[in-house]
Amino acid sequence: MDHHIKDAALAEAGRARIEWADRDMPVLAAIRERFEAEKPLEGVRISACLHVTTETANLMRTLAAGGADIVLCASNPLSTQDDVAAALVAHYGIRTYAVRGEDTSTYYAHIDAAIDHRPQITMDDGADVVGRIHADRREALEA
């Protein structure tokens, strides 16, 4: 499974909201433009466990423009914006594991998907990925 979202049909609405938010994030847009040209993150695997919002989506777009291989999972199922998650998958090719209101077993399955990516870098709001690696997935420390 290369993603898990609520509904792919939400992708167009999500893209419109991501692009709307992007207009108020000029510094990140400038960094993304530079990253597109320079590819400073080429081949770097990143797993991010963050709130899946329009702002996070623009950060993921920027990292991907820099060449990063990204997996995103939700750090808080109650803040997940399902349309944004759908757009990240459908329009930006970012593997996303996030469903608003997901249950505990799904939440940890999504964290495990981020760990299975064998990240070289983690972005972890709440330390759920790092905590799971140290508690239950120590083999991932060898990545």
Secondary structure, DSSP 8 states (H G I E B T S, - for coil): ---B-S-GGGHHHHHHHHHHHHTT-HHHHHHHHHHHHH-TTTT-EEEEEE--SHHHHHHHHHHHHTT-EEEEEES-TTT--HHHHHHHHHTT--EEE--TT--HHHHHHHHHHHHHT--SEEEETTSHHHHHHHHH-GGGGG-
